[in-house]
Amino acid sequence: MFIEDLRARKRSKGYTRHMRERLTRLLDECRWSYLREVTAVSFTTWRAKQKSKSAKTRNDYLDAARCFINWVLGARKADNPLNIITKVEVRGNRVRERAALTIQQLQRLLKVSDKRAPVYLVAAMTGLRYSQLKKLEAGDVQLMSTRPYLIMRESNAKNKKFAKLELHRDVITTLQPLVDRASTQTSRVFRGLMPTDQLEHSQPIRSAFGAC
């Protein structure tokens, strides 16, 4: 089944979850029960109704649908009816523009964040994502160097390449006590401090995708 195949190919949990959720929604809302019902018209009709979604999100749904149908068709990928659909232009078509926090906004956030304040400060000062912060280990934090840095291991880097990330003095001060408390080099730096992941699992999906 498709979901099991993604797991077997070592795709990340986040990627697999998003694929499952997007495809489940498309199956339900486009009313796709059989391969013959998957058409360019049915998808573009559904997409036209998604006015609250950003262009990028709508394109992500198209990519998910194409990927699954290609998997179903196997060697007959050229027969995928969704291949003729063009993507939505992303530039200038965002539902919500991203913006960095101002110093004042960050200070207010840290003031009310209690024990989670170190997580938010490091995230704001380094640009690390939730999954990267969650996986950060004591051995990744090199504070004794002349120029302290984080080791971004291949498994924790977005581009899957080893990298070093130099640290601002405020980040160094924040990380020092967290590293000092670690019992081993593989201890998670933000153990017990990470915000709860609010993303909910989708409803059970159809047998075509495999078990959740």
N, C-alpha and C positions, 0 to 999 in steps of 0.2 A: 504494500500500500504506500501511497505517496508520502505521508508523514513519517512512516517508519523508514522509508528510503532516505529522507532528508537526515534523519538521525543517524542512519548507517553511514552517510557521507560526512558525518561530523559537522553538520551545520549547527550554528550556535542555537541555544535555547530560545534566545530572543527572536532570531530569524524564523525558527520553526513555529513559535507561537504566533508571530504576526502573519505568517503564511496561512496557518490554520484559521485564524480569526477572519482574515480578509476573504478567504475562499468560502468559508461557511456563510458569511454575509452575502456574497455574490450568489451562491447556490440558492439561498432562501429568497433574496429580493429579486433576482433575475429569473427565478423559478426554473433553474436548470436541473433536470432530473436525468436527462439522457444527453449523450454527446451531440446528437442532432439538434438539440435545443440551444446549444452554445453558438451564438451568431454575433457578428459585428453589430448588427442593429440592436439586439437585446442589450448588449453591453453599453453601447453609446447612449441608448435611451435611459438606462439606469444612471450612467455617469452625468447626464444632463440634469438630473434631479438632485445631485449632490452639491448644491450651491454653498453649503457651509464648510465643505472640505477644501483644503488648499490644492493648488495644482499639483504639487509634489505628491500629496496623499492620493489623489485620483490616479496619478501615474503609477504609484506603488500598487494600487489595485489592478491596474492593467498588467503590470509586470507579473504579479502573482497569478492572475488568470492565464496568461500566456505560458508561464512556467509549468503550471499544472497540465494544461492541455497538451503541451509539447511532450510531457512525461507520459500522458495517456497514449498519444499517437505514436510514440517511439520513433521508428525510422521514417514515419510519415509526417514529420514536423512541418513540412511545406504545406500540408493540408490544414494547418491551424487557421480557423476563420478569423481569429483575433489579430493576426499578423498585419492585416491591412489597416488597422486603426492607428492613427497618429496620436502622439502624446500631446497633452495640454502644455502650452507655453508656461514655464515657471516664472520667468522674469517679469516683475511687475504684476504678478497674479497671485500673490500670497494672501491668505486669509488673515494671518497674523505675522507681522514683521518681528523678527527677533531683535532684541536690544540688550546690551550689557547693562548690569546694574550700575548706578552711580555710586560713588563712595558713600554718600549719605544713605542711600537705599540699602547698601550692604551693611552698614553700621546698624541700621534699624533691624534688619533681619537677624544679625548676630545677637543683638540685645535680647530678642525674644525667643531665641532658638535653644536656650538652655544647653544640655549636653551635646546637641547636634551641631552647635556652632562651629567646632573644628572642621566638620565635614563640609559645611557651606563655605567657610573661608577658603579651604584648600581648593574646592571646586571652582570658586570665583577667581582665585589667583593663578590657577594652573590650567583651567579649561578641561580638566578630566571629567569624563562621563560617569554616570551612576555605576555602570558595570565595572569601570576601571577603578573607581574609588573602593568599591566593595571588595575587589580582588587584591588591593594593594597590601603587600606583606612587609613586615619589618625589614627584611633583607633588601627590599627595593629602595629603602630610604637611606641614602648615604649622606649623613650629616657631619661626618668627621673630615670630609674632603675640604680642601682649601676653598672650593666653590661647591657647596652642597647641592646635591641633585637627586632626582628620582630615577630609578632604572625602570624603563618601560619594556618589560619582557615581550617577546613576540606574541604570547598568548593574551597579553593585556593591552597591546597597542592596536589602534584602529587599523593601521595599514599592515599589521602582522609582522612588523620589522622591529628589531631591537633599537632602542633609542634612549637618550639621556635627556632629562628635563631639569634645567637649573632652577633653583628655588629662590623666591623672594624672602627677605629676612623675616617677614611676618609669618610666612608658611613654615620656616625653619623653627621659629619659636613655638608655633602651634603643634608641630609634629614631634618635637623632642620628647615631651612627657609621654606621648602615646607610644613612641618607639621604646622608651625606657621601661614601660610596663610590660612589653612583649616578652613572653617566656622563651620563644624560639624565633629564629629568623623567618620561619614560615607563618608566624602568627599574623592574623589580619590586623592591620593598623586601626581600622575603624570598627572593630568587633563590638557589637552592641550599641553602636552610634548611628548606624545608617538609617535614614528615613525608610518607612515601610513602603514597599513597591505597591502602588495603588492599582496597577493594571490587573484587571480581572480576566480569568480564563473564559474563553467563549463557551457557549453551550456545546454539548456533545455533537461531534460532527458526523457526517454520514460515513458509512462503511467504506466508501471509495477512498477516503483519506486515511483510514486506519484509526487506531485507538488514540485518544488524547493523552 
